[in-house]
Amino acid sequence: MELTITVPEEVEHVLEQRAKARGQDVKTFVETIIKKMVSPAVEDLPMPPSQSDAQFEADMIAFAEGTEELSPYSGTYSRADIYFNHD
């Protein structure tokens, strides 16, 4: 089947970037996505693009925002704390 679709410019840019990251052209990348959508398997799902250490660090800082008032981890849990739902 041959299919022609129109996507917004921002979607086009994302597709181009992700295809390039996988070493594919956009057509092949989109075909791969469609095939996986029809018969998804966990091992076949595309991996997200890797990120730099700086980007990871920035994400972790953003994730931690608003947690300043939480008490720090004490480093200890009793056996009862860990196995509270076991006999």
N, C-alpha and C positions, 0 to 999 in steps of 0.2 A: 504494500500500500504506500502510496506517496501522499504526503500531507503538507500543506503550506499553512503556517501560522504567523500571526503578527504579535509581537510582544513589545511592551514599553521599552524605551531606551535603557532605563536603569536595569531591567531584567536582562537585556541583551549584554550589558557590560558584565553583570554577574556571571552569566553563562560563559562569556569569553574568558573571564579570569579563571573560573573553575576548570574549564576545558584545558586552558593553557597549563594550569597547575598539574593536571593529569597527563599532560603530553598528548592531548587529543585536539582535533578540530571540533568546533561547536556541533556540527551535524552528528559526529560520532558520539560525543558526550550526551547530547539530547536523546539519541537512540538508546544509549546505555540506560539512561534514567527511565525511559518509557518501558524498556524490557524489564527492569527491576520493579517498576510499579505494577506490572502485570503479574509477575511471579516473584514477589519479594522473598528473599532468604537472608538471614542475618549476615552471613559471610559475604553476600553479594552487595550489601549496601555500600554506597560510596563513603569513604572516609572524609571527614572534614579537613580542609587544608591545614597544614601544620602552621603554628604561629611562632614568632620569635620569642626569645626569653623575655625581652622587654615588653612585648604585648601580653605575655602570660602574667608578668609581674603587675602590669597595669590592671589586668582583669582581676587579679587577686586583691589588689588595693580597693578597687571598686566594689568587689564582693564584700569586703570587710567594713565598708562605710556604714556608720550608724551602730556599730557594735562596741564602740569605745566604752560605754557605760556598763557593759556586761562584766561580771567578775571573771578573772582569769582562771584557767584550768588548774586545779589543785594538784593534779598528777596522781591522785589515788582514787580508787573505787574499791569498795569492799566486795567480797565474793557475793554477798546478798544483793548488792547493787547490780552486779553483772548478770546474775542468774535469778532475778526477781520472779520470773515466770516459770521456773522449773521446780519440781518437787524435790 
